[in-house]
Amino acid sequence: QVQLVESGGGLVQAGGSLRLSCAASGRTFGIISWGWFRQAPGKEREFVGAVSWSGSSPYYADSVKGRFTISRDNAKTTVYLQMNSLKPEDTALYYCAAARRYSSSYDLTASYDYWGQGTRVTVSS
């Protein structure tokens, strides 16, 4: 099993920045991909970005490309989501996820095996 704990959410004004952290513990060996998703009230969970186990080859949803950056601290088994130029439409509960299976689509929730409990981000206008 893998346990994921997100932190770093909060209230920020539009144009501001936040950095979310996802601390992983347990059997993290064999994790292939790390992902970030978000879910706004009344909406489905949507893909934000993902990165390979090594922290390379990140890719992002068009809505956050150029503003959000995913990185990984291998030594601490922590994955980060740096969010800049935040907009009110970025308001959501942000989830970290980890995949142990190979997939052609790590932008799908079904590709992930483990999920954190989420951290809330609110962007005021």
Phi, psi and chi 1 to 4 in degrees:
 res  aa     phi    psi   chi1   chi2   chi3   chi4
   1 GLN       -  152.3  -75.1  -71.5  -17.4      -
   2 VAL  -124.8  132.7  174.3      -      -      -
   3 GLN  -108.7  134.7  -66.0   77.7   42.6      -
   4 LEU  -123.1  130.9  -56.2  174.7      -      -
   5 VAL  -128.8  116.3  179.0      -      -      -
   6 GLU   -89.4  153.0  -57.4   95.8  -25.4      -
   7 SER  -155.0  168.5   61.3      -      -      -
   8 GLY   104.0   -4.5      -      -      -      -
   9 GLY   -70.2  169.5      -      -      -      -
  10 GLY   166.5 -166.6      -      -      -      -
  11 LEU  -102.6  130.2  173.4   64.0      -      -
  12 VAL  -142.6  150.6   63.7      -      -      -
  13 GLN   -78.4  154.7  -71.7 -171.6  -26.3      -
  14 ALA   -55.0  136.3      -      -      -      -
  15 GLY    93.5  -12.2      -      -      -      -
  16 GLY   -83.2 -174.0      -      -      -      -
  17 SER  -132.9  153.1  -61.3      -      -      -
  18 LEU  -144.3  152.5  -79.1  174.9      -      -
  19 ARG  -123.2  118.7 -171.8  176.1   80.4  155.6
  20 LEU   -91.8  145.7  -54.0 -176.0      -      -
  21 SER  -120.8  148.6  -61.1      -      -      -
  22 CYS  -131.8  107.8  172.1      -      -      -
  23 ALA   -92.8  123.6      -      -      -      -
  24 ALA  -105.8  142.5      -      -      -      -
  25 SER  -144.1  168.1   61.2      -      -      -
  26 GLY    93.9 -145.8      -      -      -      -
  27 ARG   -84.5   71.6  -64.9 -178.0   61.0 -143.3
  28 THR   -79.4  -14.9   58.0      -      -      -
  29 PHE   -63.6  131.1  178.4   81.6      -      -
  30 GLY    98.4   -3.9      -      -      -      -
  31 ILE   -68.8  129.0  -64.8  -61.6      -      -
  32 ILE   -95.5  -37.8  -63.4  170.6      -      -
  33 SER  -143.8  146.7  179.9      -      -      -
  34 TRP  -117.0  135.6  -55.3   87.6      -      -
  35 GLY  -132.6  157.4      -      -      -      -
  36 TRP  -121.0  135.2  -76.0   96.1      -      -
  37 PHE  -130.7  165.8  -70.4   76.3      -      -
  38 ARG  -144.9  155.7   66.0 -173.9 -177.8 -174.0
  39 GLN  -139.6  115.5 -172.0  166.2   16.3      -
  40 ALA   -86.7  156.8      -      -      -      -
  41 PRO   -55.3  128.9  -26.1   34.8      -      -
  42 GLY    77.8    6.0      -      -      -      -
  43 LYS  -122.3  164.5  -65.4 -172.9  177.0 -178.7
  44 GLU   -78.3  158.0  -67.0 -173.1   -7.5      -
  45 ARG   -66.3  133.2 -166.3  168.6  -61.0 -171.6
  46 GLU  -125.7  153.1   66.5  173.2    6.1      -
  47 PHE   -71.3  138.3  172.3   73.1      -      -
  48 VAL  -110.5  -52.8  173.4      -      -      -
  49 GLY  -172.6  166.3      -      -      -      -
  50 ALA  -149.6  159.3      -      -      -      -
  51 VAL  -146.8  150.8   68.6      -      -      -
  52 SER   -71.7  172.4   69.2      -      -      -
  53 TRP   -57.9  -31.0   68.0  -87.4      -      -
  54 SER   -84.9   -8.1   64.8      -      -      -
  55 GLY    91.9    1.7      -      -      -      -
  56 SER   -94.2  171.3   63.3      -      -      -
  57 SER    53.8   51.1  -54.1      -      -      -
  58 PRO   -71.4  149.0   28.3  -34.7      -      -
  59 TYR  -144.0  156.7   61.3  102.7      -      -
  60 TYR  -136.4  157.6  -55.0   92.3      -      -
  61 ALA   -67.4  148.9      -      -      -      -
  62 ASP   -57.8  -32.7  -72.0  -17.3      -      -
  63 SER   -67.4  -19.0   59.0      -      -      -
  64 VAL  -120.0   -5.6  -53.4      -      -      -
  65 LYS   -58.4  132.5 -159.7  172.9  -65.3 -177.9
  66 GLY    89.0  -13.0      -      -      -      -
  67 ARG  -115.4  -33.3  -60.3 -172.2  -62.5  123.2
  68 PHE  -108.8  147.2  -69.8   11.3      -      -
  69 THR  -137.7  131.2  -57.0      -      -      -
  70 ILE  -101.7  136.7  -63.6  175.9      -      -
  71 SER  -142.2  167.2   61.0      -      -      -
  72 ARG  -138.0  137.3 -174.9 -171.9  170.7 -163.6
  73 ASP  -102.3   98.1 -177.2  -24.4      -      -
  74 ASN   -61.4  -37.1  -71.2  -20.9      -      -
  75 ALA   -62.8  -34.1      -      -      -      -
  76 LYS  -104.3    1.1  -64.7 -177.4  178.9  179.8
  77 THR    50.1   50.7  -39.6      -      -      -
  78 THR  -125.3  137.5  -58.5      -      -      -
  79 VAL  -113.8  137.8 -178.6      -      -      -
  80 TYR  -116.8  152.0  -57.7   97.4      -      -
  81 LEU  -128.7  103.9  179.8   65.1      -      -
  82 GLN   -86.5  122.5  177.3   66.3   44.2      -
  83 MET  -118.1  116.5  -55.0 -174.6  -63.9      -
  84 ASN  -115.4  163.7  -61.1  -32.5      -      -
  85 SER    49.0   48.6  -57.9      -      -      -
  86 LEU   -64.7  145.9  -77.4  162.0      -      -
  87 LYS  -120.8  156.3  -54.9  174.6 -178.9  179.7
  88 PRO   -54.5  -32.6  -29.4   36.9      -      -
  89 GLU   -72.6   -5.4   50.4  -96.5   43.9      -
  90 ASP   -83.5   -5.5  -65.9  -41.4      -      -
  91 THR   -62.4  124.4  -65.6      -      -      -
  92 ALA  -177.4  173.2      -      -      -      -
  93 LEU   -92.1  123.2 -168.8   59.3      -      -
  94 TYR  -101.1  131.5  -77.9   71.8      -      -
  95 TYR  -118.3  141.6  -65.3   92.4      -      -
  96 CYS   -98.4  145.2  173.7      -      -      -
  97 ALA  -142.5  154.8      -      -      -      -
  98 ALA  -133.4  139.8      -      -      -      -
  99 ALA  -116.8  134.1      -      -      -      -
 100 ARG  -105.3  -12.0 -165.4  178.3  -69.2  -79.5
 101 ARG  -103.9  150.5  -64.4  166.1  -74.1  142.1
 102 TYR   -72.4  142.6  -75.0  100.3      -      -
 103 SER  -149.8  151.7  172.1      -      -      -
 104 SER   -88.5   -4.9   60.0      -      -      -
 105 SER  -142.2   83.3  -57.9      -      -      -
 106 TYR   -80.8   11.5  -75.5  116.5      -      -
 107 ASP   -96.0    7.3   54.2  -11.8      -      -
 108 LEU  -106.6  137.6  -59.9  177.6      -      -
 109 THR   -61.3  -31.8   57.9      -      -      -
 110 ALA   -66.7  -15.0      -      -      -      -
 111 SER   -79.9   -8.5  -63.5      -      -      -
 112 TYR  -106.7  145.8  -68.2   85.2      -      -
 113 ASP  -102.5  -26.9  -58.5  -71.9      -      -
 114 TYR  -131.7  143.7  -52.4  102.4      -      -
 115 TRP  -135.6  147.1  -67.4   84.3      -      -
 116 GLY   -85.5 -178.4      -      -      -      -
 117 GLN   -88.2  -11.5   81.9  -69.2  -13.2      -
 118 GLY    95.9  151.9      -      -      -      -
 119 THR  -133.9  136.5 -175.0      -      -      -
 120 ARG   -88.5  134.2 -172.0  165.8  -59.1  -80.8
 121 VAL  -119.9  126.0  172.4      -      -      -
 122 THR  -124.0  124.2  -57.6      -      -      -
 123 VAL  -112.7  118.3 -175.7      -      -      -
 124 SER   -92.6  148.5   63.0      -      -      -
 125 SER   -89.5      -   56.6      -      -      -
